[in-house]
Amino acid sequence: MCIRDSQYTVAGGSLSIIPGASTMAFCPDSQDQVFVQQLSAAATHFFQGDELFISQLGGGGTVSYTHLD
């Protein structure tokens, strides 16, 4: 699933993500369930440049998201 035009807000230490429109038409190898799992297991987040990094609970690694034009 491709998610486009998502938005996020940061207030204090809290990160809120609002998914935009999604489609399966252009993304045959859907990763939607992985995406939701990773967000659900978030422990911390930080920004580096225009990339968002979300660190997972229990040493599950860090996921990075980049803004696409």
HTML snippet that shows the backbone in 3Dmol.js (N, CA, C, O; Angstrom):
<script src="https://3Dmol.org/build/3Dmol-min.js"></script>
<div id="view" style="width:600px;height:400px;position:relative"></div>
<script>
const pdb = `
ATOM      1  N   MET A   1       0.851  -1.167   0.000  1.00  0.00           N
ATOM      2  CA  MET A   1       0.000   0.000   0.000  1.00  0.00           C
ATOM      3  C   MET A   1       0.893   1.225   0.000  1.00  0.00           C
ATOM      4  O   MET A   1       1.861   1.280   0.758  1.00  0.00           O
ATOM      5  N   CYS A   2       0.600   2.174  -0.803  1.00  0.00           N
ATOM      6  CA  CYS A   2       1.292   3.459  -0.805  1.00  0.00           C
ATOM      7  C   CYS A   2       0.448   4.453  -0.030  1.00  0.00           C
ATOM      8  O   CYS A   2      -0.748   4.598  -0.283  1.00  0.00           O
ATOM      9  N   ILE A   3       1.069   5.126   0.903  1.00  0.00           N
ATOM     10  CA  ILE A   3       0.381   6.159   1.662  1.00  0.00           C
ATOM     11  C   ILE A   3       0.990   7.489   1.256  1.00  0.00           C
ATOM     12  O   ILE A   3       2.194   7.704   1.394  1.00  0.00           O
ATOM     13  N   ARG A   4       0.147   8.372   0.755  1.00  0.00           N
ATOM     14  CA  ARG A   4       0.619   9.675   0.299  1.00  0.00           C
ATOM     15  C   ARG A   4      -0.058  10.777   1.099  1.00  0.00           C
ATOM     16  O   ARG A   4      -1.150  10.602   1.642  1.00  0.00           O
ATOM     17  N   ASP A   5       0.604  11.891   1.156  1.00  0.00           N
ATOM     18  CA  ASP A   5       0.055  13.092   1.783  1.00  0.00           C
ATOM     19  C   ASP A   5      -0.264  12.894   3.261  1.00  0.00           C
ATOM     20  O   ASP A   5      -1.229  13.461   3.773  1.00  0.00           O
ATOM     21  N   SER A   6       0.538  12.095   3.939  1.00  0.00           N
ATOM     22  CA  SER A   6       0.367  11.928   5.380  1.00  0.00           C
ATOM     23  C   SER A   6       0.812  13.201   6.087  1.00  0.00           C
ATOM     24  O   SER A   6       1.592  13.990   5.554  1.00  0.00           O
ATOM     25  N   GLN A   7       0.303  13.377   7.284  1.00  0.00           N
ATOM     26  CA  GLN A   7       0.676  14.527   8.091  1.00  0.00           C
ATOM     27  C   GLN A   7       1.087  14.046   9.471  1.00  0.00           C
ATOM     28  O   GLN A   7       0.693  12.965   9.908  1.00  0.00           O
ATOM     29  N   TYR A   8       1.870  14.846  10.139  1.00  0.00           N
ATOM     30  CA  TYR A   8       2.224  14.520  11.510  1.00  0.00           C
ATOM     31  C   TYR A   8       2.287  15.808  12.318  1.00  0.00           C
ATOM     32  O   TYR A   8       2.472  16.896  11.774  1.00  0.00           O
ATOM     33  N   THR A   9       2.132  15.661  13.613  1.00  0.00           N
ATOM     34  CA  THR A   9       2.297  16.777  14.535  1.00  0.00           C
ATOM     35  C   THR A   9       3.161  16.298  15.699  1.00  0.00           C
ATOM     36  O   THR A   9       3.103  15.136  16.100  1.00  0.00           O
ATOM     37  N   VAL A  10       3.945  17.201  16.218  1.00  0.00           N
ATOM     38  CA  VAL A  10       4.776  16.922  17.382  1.00  0.00           C
ATOM     39  C   VAL A  10       4.388  17.935  18.452  1.00  0.00           C
ATOM     40  O   VAL A  10       4.467  19.144  18.233  1.00  0.00           O
ATOM     41  N   ALA A  11       3.974  17.440  19.594  1.00  0.00           N
ATOM     42  CA  ALA A  11       3.613  18.296  20.719  1.00  0.00           C
ATOM     43  C   ALA A  11       4.299  17.750  21.968  1.00  0.00           C
ATOM     44  O   ALA A  11       3.954  16.675  22.461  1.00  0.00           O
ATOM     45  N   GLY A  12       5.254  18.489  22.461  1.00  0.00           N
ATOM     46  CA  GLY A  12       6.035  17.990  23.591  1.00  0.00           C
ATOM     47  C   GLY A  12       6.801  16.759  23.151  1.00  0.00           C
ATOM     48  O   GLY A  12       7.549  16.811  22.175  1.00  0.00           O
ATOM     49  N   GLY A  13       6.628  15.666  23.849  1.00  0.00           N
ATOM     50  CA  GLY A  13       7.288  14.419  23.474  1.00  0.00           C
ATOM     51  C   GLY A  13       6.398  13.478  22.697  1.00  0.00           C
ATOM     52  O   GLY A  13       6.744  12.315  22.494  1.00  0.00           O
ATOM     53  N   SER A  14       5.243  13.976  22.258  1.00  0.00           N
ATOM     54  CA  SER A  14       4.266  13.113  21.584  1.00  0.00           C
ATOM     55  C   SER A  14       4.261  13.340  20.080  1.00  0.00           C
ATOM     56  O   SER A  14       4.276  14.482  19.619  1.00  0.00           O
ATOM     57  N   LEU A  15       4.241  12.265  19.324  1.00  0.00           N
ATOM     58  CA  LEU A  15       4.183  12.296  17.872  1.00  0.00           C
ATOM     59  C   LEU A  15       2.862  11.692  17.432  1.00  0.00           C
ATOM     60  O   LEU A  15       2.534  10.568  17.811  1.00  0.00           O
ATOM     61  N   SER A  16       2.097  12.437  16.628  1.00  0.00           N
ATOM     62  CA  SER A  16       0.834  11.929  16.073  1.00  0.00           C
ATOM     63  C   SER A  16       0.961  11.879  14.566  1.00  0.00           C
ATOM     64  O   SER A  16       1.379  12.855  13.944  1.00  0.00           O
ATOM     65  N   ILE A  17       0.601  10.740  13.968  1.00  0.00           N
ATOM     66  CA  ILE A  17       0.673  10.568  12.519  1.00  0.00           C
ATOM     67  C   ILE A  17      -0.732  10.371  11.986  1.00  0.00           C
ATOM     68  O   ILE A  17      -1.488   9.538  12.486  1.00  0.00           O
ATOM     69  N   ILE A  18      -1.078  11.147  10.961  1.00  0.00           N
ATOM     70  CA  ILE A  18      -2.382  11.045  10.310  1.00  0.00           C
ATOM     71  C   ILE A  18      -2.133  10.560   8.885  1.00  0.00           C
ATOM     72  O   ILE A  18      -1.664  11.329   8.046  1.00  0.00           O
ATOM     73  N   PRO A  19      -2.445   9.274   8.599  1.00  0.00           N
ATOM     74  CA  PRO A  19      -2.214   8.759   7.247  1.00  0.00           C
ATOM     75  C   PRO A  19      -3.071   9.484   6.220  1.00  0.00           C
ATOM     76  O   PRO A  19      -4.209   9.862   6.501  1.00  0.00           O
ATOM     77  N   GLY A  20      -2.522   9.671   5.042  1.00  0.00           N
ATOM     78  CA  GLY A  20      -3.263  10.277   3.945  1.00  0.00           C
ATOM     79  C   GLY A  20      -3.926   9.195   3.123  1.00  0.00           C
ATOM     80  O   GLY A  20      -4.181   8.091   3.605  1.00  0.00           O
ATOM     81  N   ALA A  21      -4.201   9.528   1.881  1.00  0.00           N
ATOM     82  CA  ALA A  21      -4.835   8.578   0.966  1.00  0.00           C
ATOM     83  C   ALA A  21      -3.910   7.400   0.723  1.00  0.00           C
ATOM     84  O   ALA A  21      -2.688   7.553   0.714  1.00  0.00           O
ATOM     85  N   SER A  22      -4.489   6.225   0.526  1.00  0.00           N
ATOM     86  CA  SER A  22      -3.686   5.032   0.251  1.00  0.00           C
ATOM     87  C   SER A  22      -4.235   4.313  -0.971  1.00  0.00           C
ATOM     88  O   SER A  22      -5.415   4.411  -1.306  1.00  0.00           O
ATOM     89  N   THR A  23      -3.335   3.590  -1.622  1.00  0.00           N
ATOM     90  CA  THR A  23      -3.741   2.847  -2.813  1.00  0.00           C
ATOM     91  C   THR A  23      -2.884   1.603  -2.959  1.00  0.00           C
ATOM     92  O   THR A  23      -1.708   1.614  -2.596  1.00  0.00           O
ATOM     93  N   MET A  24      -3.451   0.550  -3.477  1.00  0.00           N
ATOM     94  CA  MET A  24      -2.706  -0.668  -3.796  1.00  0.00           C
ATOM     95  C   MET A  24      -2.286  -0.668  -5.263  1.00  0.00           C
ATOM     96  O   MET A  24      -1.442  -1.471  -5.662  1.00  0.00           O
ATOM     97  N   ALA A  25      -2.862   0.219  -6.067  1.00  0.00           N
ATOM     98  CA  ALA A  25      -2.646   0.217  -7.512  1.00  0.00           C
ATOM     99  C   ALA A  25      -1.178   0.379  -7.896  1.00  0.00           C
ATOM    100  O   ALA A  25      -0.714  -0.271  -8.833  1.00  0.00           O
ATOM    101  N   PHE A  26      -0.445   1.226  -7.195  1.00  0.00           N
ATOM    102  CA  PHE A  26       0.932   1.504  -7.573  1.00  0.00           C
ATOM    103  C   PHE A  26       1.953   0.797  -6.691  1.00  0.00           C
ATOM    104  O   PHE A  26       3.158   0.943  -6.896  1.00  0.00           O
ATOM    105  N   CYS A  27       1.488   0.047  -5.729  1.00  0.00           N
ATOM    106  CA  CYS A  27       2.395  -0.629  -4.797  1.00  0.00           C
ATOM    107  C   CYS A  27       1.954  -2.077  -4.603  1.00  0.00           C
ATOM    108  O   CYS A  27       1.295  -2.394  -3.613  1.00  0.00           O
ATOM    109  N   PRO A  28       2.304  -2.941  -5.520  1.00  0.00           N
ATOM    110  CA  PRO A  28       1.840  -4.327  -5.431  1.00  0.00           C
ATOM    111  C   PRO A  28       2.388  -5.081  -4.219  1.00  0.00           C
ATOM    112  O   PRO A  28       1.750  -6.025  -3.752  1.00  0.00           O
ATOM    113  N   ASP A  29       3.549  -4.690  -3.699  1.00  0.00           N
ATOM    114  CA  ASP A  29       4.141  -5.362  -2.535  1.00  0.00           C
ATOM    115  C   ASP A  29       3.796  -4.565  -1.283  1.00  0.00           C
ATOM    116  O   ASP A  29       4.641  -3.860  -0.732  1.00  0.00           O
ATOM    117  N   SER A  30       2.575  -4.681  -0.851  1.00  0.00           N
ATOM    118  CA  SER A  30       2.055  -3.886   0.258  1.00  0.00           C
ATOM    119  C   SER A  30       2.826  -4.122   1.543  1.00  0.00           C
ATOM    120  O   SER A  30       3.132  -5.260   1.899  1.00  0.00           O
ATOM    121  N   GLN A  31       3.135  -3.044   2.230  1.00  0.00           N
ATOM    122  CA  GLN A  31       3.819  -3.094   3.519  1.00  0.00           C
ATOM    123  C   GLN A  31       2.965  -2.454   4.610  1.00  0.00           C
ATOM    124  O   GLN A  31       3.486  -2.049   5.649  1.00  0.00           O
ATOM    125  N   ASP A  32       1.656  -2.361   4.377  1.00  0.00           N
ATOM    126  CA  ASP A  32       0.794  -1.649   5.312  1.00  0.00           C
ATOM    127  C   ASP A  32       0.787  -2.266   6.698  1.00  0.00           C
ATOM    128  O   ASP A  32       0.794  -1.534   7.687  1.00  0.00           O
ATOM    129  N   GLN A  33       0.772  -3.574   6.802  1.00  0.00           N
ATOM    130  CA  GLN A  33       0.755  -4.212   8.118  1.00  0.00           C
ATOM    131  C   GLN A  33       2.072  -3.996   8.854  1.00  0.00           C
ATOM    132  O   GLN A  33       2.080  -3.808  10.070  1.00  0.00           O
ATOM    133  N   VAL A  34       3.174  -4.021   8.131  1.00  0.00           N
ATOM    134  CA  VAL A  34       4.490  -3.764   8.734  1.00  0.00           C
ATOM    135  C   VAL A  34       4.532  -2.331   9.262  1.00  0.00           C
ATOM    136  O   VAL A  34       5.024  -2.082  10.363  1.00  0.00           O
ATOM    137  N   PHE A  35       4.018  -1.401   8.476  1.00  0.00           N
ATOM    138  CA  PHE A  35       3.986   0.005   8.853  1.00  0.00           C
ATOM    139  C   PHE A  35       3.222   0.193  10.168  1.00  0.00           C
ATOM    140  O   PHE A  35       3.704   0.869  11.077  1.00  0.00           O
ATOM    141  N   VAL A  36       2.048  -0.395  10.264  1.00  0.00           N
ATOM    142  CA  VAL A  36       1.218  -0.269  11.466  1.00  0.00           C
ATOM    143  C   VAL A  36       1.908  -0.924  12.661  1.00  0.00           C
ATOM    144  O   VAL A  36       1.878  -0.373  13.761  1.00  0.00           O
ATOM    145  N   GLN A  37       2.523  -2.081  12.468  1.00  0.00           N
ATOM    146  CA  GLN A  37       3.246  -2.756  13.553  1.00  0.00           C
ATOM    147  C   GLN A  37       4.387  -1.882  14.072  1.00  0.00           C
ATOM    148  O   GLN A  37       4.584  -1.754  15.280  1.00  0.00           O
ATOM    149  N   GLN A  38       5.136  -1.281  13.142  1.00  0.00           N
ATOM    150  CA  GLN A  38       6.268  -0.458  13.542  1.00  0.00           C
ATOM    151  C   GLN A  38       5.812   0.768  14.319  1.00  0.00           C
ATOM    152  O   GLN A  38       6.451   1.149  15.301  1.00  0.00           O
ATOM    153  N   LEU A  39       4.724   1.385  13.897  1.00  0.00           N
ATOM    154  CA  LEU A  39       4.214   2.541  14.626  1.00  0.00           C
ATOM    155  C   LEU A  39       3.707   2.137  16.006  1.00  0.00           C
ATOM    156  O   LEU A  39       3.874   2.878  16.974  1.00  0.00           O
ATOM    157  N   SER A  40       3.091   0.968  16.094  1.00  0.00           N
ATOM    158  CA  SER A  40       2.547   0.495  17.365  1.00  0.00           C
ATOM    159  C   SER A  40       3.647   0.170  18.366  1.00  0.00           C
ATOM    160  O   SER A  40       3.415   0.211  19.574  1.00  0.00           O
ATOM    161  N   ALA A  41       4.839  -0.152  17.879  1.00  0.00           N
ATOM    162  CA  ALA A  41       5.949  -0.542  18.748  1.00  0.00           C
ATOM    163  C   ALA A  41       6.931   0.606  18.977  1.00  0.00           C
ATOM    164  O   ALA A  41       8.064   0.376  19.400  1.00  0.00           O
ATOM    165  N   ALA A  42       6.508   1.832  18.703  1.00  0.00           N
ATOM    166  CA  ALA A  42       7.402   2.978  18.831  1.00  0.00           C
ATOM    167  C   ALA A  42       7.726   3.276  20.287  1.00  0.00           C
ATOM    168  O   ALA A  42       6.841   3.301  21.142  1.00  0.00           O
ATOM    169  N   ALA A  43       9.003   3.501  20.552  1.00  0.00           N
ATOM    170  CA  ALA A  43       9.445   3.885  21.890  1.00  0.00           C
ATOM    171  C   ALA A  43       9.807   5.368  21.911  1.00  0.00           C
ATOM    172  O   ALA A  43       9.381   6.107  22.798  1.00  0.00           O
ATOM    173  N   THR A  44      10.595   5.795  20.928  1.00  0.00           N
ATOM    174  CA  THR A  44      11.022   7.192  20.822  1.00  0.00           C
ATOM    175  C   THR A  44      11.060   7.598  19.361  1.00  0.00           C
ATOM    176  O   THR A  44      11.030   6.758  18.462  1.00  0.00           O
ATOM    177  N   HIS A  45      11.128   8.894  19.144  1.00  0.00           N
ATOM    178  CA  HIS A  45      11.285   9.399  17.780  1.00  0.00           C
ATOM    179  C   HIS A  45      12.232  10.598  17.800  1.00  0.00           C
ATOM    180  O   HIS A  45      12.396  11.270  18.818  1.00  0.00           O
ATOM    181  N   PHE A  46      12.851  10.843  16.642  1.00  0.00           N
ATOM    182  CA  PHE A  46      13.695  12.028  16.496  1.00  0.00           C
ATOM    183  C   PHE A  46      13.796  12.364  15.016  1.00  0.00           C
ATOM    184  O   PHE A  46      13.535  11.530  14.149  1.00  0.00           O
ATOM    185  N   PHE A  47      14.181  13.603  14.750  1.00  0.00           N
ATOM    186  CA  PHE A  47      14.354  14.078  13.384  1.00  0.00           C
ATOM    187  C   PHE A  47      15.824  14.338  13.133  1.00  0.00           C
ATOM    188  O   PHE A  47      16.561  14.796  14.006  1.00  0.00           O
ATOM    189  N   GLN A  48      16.230  14.027  11.896  1.00  0.00           N
ATOM    190  CA  GLN A  48      17.582  14.354  11.452  1.00  0.00           C
ATOM    191  C   GLN A  48      17.417  14.898  10.042  1.00  0.00           C
ATOM    192  O   GLN A  48      17.134  14.147   9.109  1.00  0.00           O
ATOM    193  N   GLY A  49      17.594  16.198   9.889  1.00  0.00           N
ATOM    194  CA  GLY A  49      17.285  16.820   8.605  1.00  0.00           C
ATOM    195  C   GLY A  49      15.794  16.703   8.349  1.00  0.00           C
ATOM    196  O   GLY A  49      14.984  17.059   9.205  1.00  0.00           O
ATOM    197  N   ASP A  50      15.430  16.206   7.176  1.00  0.00           N
ATOM    198  CA  ASP A  50      14.004  16.025   6.867  1.00  0.00           C
ATOM    199  C   ASP A  50      13.564  14.569   7.006  1.00  0.00           C
ATOM    200  O   ASP A  50      12.528  14.174   6.471  1.00  0.00           O
ATOM    201  N   GLU A  51      14.363  13.770   7.733  1.00  0.00           N
ATOM    202  CA  GLU A  51      13.990  12.380   7.984  1.00  0.00           C
ATOM    203  C   GLU A  51      13.452  12.218   9.402  1.00  0.00           C
ATOM    204  O   GLU A  51      13.952  12.826  10.348  1.00  0.00           O
ATOM    205  N   LEU A  52      12.419  11.382   9.527  1.00  0.00           N
ATOM    206  CA  LEU A  52      11.846  11.019  10.809  1.00  0.00           C
ATOM    207  C   LEU A  52      12.329   9.621  11.158  1.00  0.00           C
ATOM    208  O   LEU A  52      12.205   8.705  10.345  1.00  0.00           O
ATOM    209  N   PHE A  53      12.873   9.446  12.341  1.00  0.00           N
ATOM    210  CA  PHE A  53      13.329   8.150  12.813  1.00  0.00           C
ATOM    211  C   PHE A  53      12.456   7.735  13.986  1.00  0.00           C
ATOM    212  O   PHE A  53      12.214   8.529  14.895  1.00  0.00           O
ATOM    213  N   ILE A  54      11.980   6.490  13.968  1.00  0.00           N
ATOM    214  CA  ILE A  54      11.175   5.953  15.053  1.00  0.00           C
ATOM    215  C   ILE A  54      11.880   4.712  15.583  1.00  0.00           C
ATOM    216  O   ILE A  54      12.025   3.715  14.874  1.00  0.00           O
ATOM    217  N   SER A  55      12.318   4.784  16.839  1.00  0.00           N
ATOM    218  CA  SER A  55      12.998   3.652  17.475  1.00  0.00           C
ATOM    219  C   SER A  55      11.952   2.739  18.096  1.00  0.00           C
ATOM    220  O   SER A  55      10.998   3.199  18.724  1.00  0.00           O
ATOM    221  N   GLN A  56      12.146   1.446  17.910  1.00  0.00           N
ATOM    222  CA  GLN A  56      11.196   0.446  18.375  1.00  0.00           C
ATOM    223  C   GLN A  56      11.469   0.023  19.809  1.00  0.00           C
ATOM    224  O   GLN A  56      12.601   0.096  20.286  1.00  0.00           O
ATOM    225  N   LEU A  57      10.420  -0.421  20.490  1.00  0.00           N
ATOM    226  CA  LEU A  57      10.542  -0.956  21.847  1.00  0.00           C
ATOM    227  C   LEU A  57      11.397  -2.220  21.850  1.00  0.00           C
ATOM    228  O   LEU A  57      11.461  -2.931  20.847  1.00  0.00           O
ATOM    229  N   GLY A  58      12.042  -2.494  22.953  1.00  0.00           N
ATOM    230  CA  GLY A  58      12.763  -3.753  23.135  1.00  0.00           C
ATOM    231  C   GLY A  58      13.917  -3.973  22.180  1.00  0.00           C
ATOM    232  O   GLY A  58      14.247  -5.118  21.873  1.00  0.00           O
ATOM    233  N   GLY A  59      14.541  -2.904  21.701  1.00  0.00           N
ATOM    234  CA  GLY A  59      15.687  -3.059  20.805  1.00  0.00           C
ATOM    235  C   GLY A  59      15.320  -3.574  19.432  1.00  0.00           C
ATOM    236  O   GLY A  59      16.134  -4.218  18.770  1.00  0.00           O
ATOM    237  N   GLY A  60      14.091  -3.296  18.991  1.00  0.00           N
ATOM    238  CA  GLY A  60      13.617  -3.770  17.689  1.00  0.00           C
ATOM    239  C   GLY A  60      14.147  -3.001  16.500  1.00  0.00           C
ATOM    240  O   GLY A  60      13.729  -3.247  15.369  1.00  0.00           O
ATOM    241  N   GLY A  61      15.065  -2.068  16.736  1.00  0.00           N
ATOM    242  CA  GLY A  61      15.653  -1.322  15.640  1.00  0.00           C
ATOM    243  C   GLY A  61      15.006   0.040  15.469  1.00  0.00           C
ATOM    244  O   GLY A  61      14.145   0.442  16.252  1.00  0.00           O
ATOM    245  N   THR A  62      15.433   0.736  14.440  1.00  0.00           N
ATOM    246  CA  THR A  62      14.943   2.077  14.142  1.00  0.00           C
ATOM    247  C   THR A  62      14.477   2.124  12.700  1.00  0.00           C
ATOM    248  O   THR A  62      15.155   1.642  11.792  1.00  0.00           O
ATOM    249  N   VAL A  63      13.320   2.707  12.507  1.00  0.00           N
ATOM    250  CA  VAL A  63      12.730   2.851  11.168  1.00  0.00           C
ATOM    251  C   VAL A  63      12.868   4.304  10.763  1.00  0.00           C
ATOM    252  O   VAL A  63      12.655   5.199  11.581  1.00  0.00           O
ATOM    253  N   SER A  64      13.224   4.552   9.502  1.00  0.00           N
ATOM    254  CA  SER A  64      13.337   5.938   9.041  1.00  0.00           C
ATOM    255  C   SER A  64      12.318   6.196   7.927  1.00  0.00           C
ATOM    256  O   SER A  64      12.016   5.327   7.109  1.00  0.00           O
ATOM    257  N   TYR A  65      11.807   7.423   7.934  1.00  0.00           N
ATOM    258  CA  TYR A  65      10.836   7.859   6.927  1.00  0.00           C
ATOM    259  C   TYR A  65      11.354   9.156   6.334  1.00  0.00           C
ATOM    260  O   TYR A  65      11.816  10.045   7.049  1.00  0.00           O
ATOM    261  N   THR A  66      11.271   9.249   5.026  1.00  0.00           N
ATOM    262  CA  THR A  66      11.752  10.413   4.299  1.00  0.00           C
ATOM    263  C   THR A  66      10.604  11.063   3.549  1.00  0.00           C
ATOM    264  O   THR A  66       9.746  10.385   2.983  1.00  0.00           O
ATOM    265  N   HIS A  67      10.602  12.383   3.555  1.00  0.00           N
ATOM    266  CA  HIS A  67       9.601  13.137   2.810  1.00  0.00           C
ATOM    267  C   HIS A  67       9.838  12.966   1.312  1.00  0.00           C
ATOM    268  O   HIS A  67      10.957  13.153   0.835  1.00  0.00           O
ATOM    269  N   LEU A  68       8.810  12.617   0.585  1.00  0.00           N
ATOM    270  CA  LEU A  68       8.885  12.480  -0.864  1.00  0.00           C
ATOM    271  C   LEU A  68       8.108  13.618  -1.512  1.00  0.00           C
ATOM    272  O   LEU A  68       6.995  13.935  -1.091  1.00  0.00           O
ATOM    273  N   ASP A  69       8.686  14.222  -2.520  1.00  0.00           N
ATOM    274  CA  ASP A  69       7.965  15.278  -3.253  1.00  0.00           C
ATOM    275  C   ASP A  69       7.065  14.696  -4.299  1.00  0.00           C
ATOM    276  O   ASP A  69       6.384  15.437  -5.009  1.00  0.00           O
TER     277      ASP A  69
END
`;
const viewer = $3Dmol.createViewer("view");
viewer.addModel(pdb, "pdb");
viewer.setStyle({}, {cartoon: {color: "spectrum"}});
viewer.zoomTo();
viewer.render();
</script>
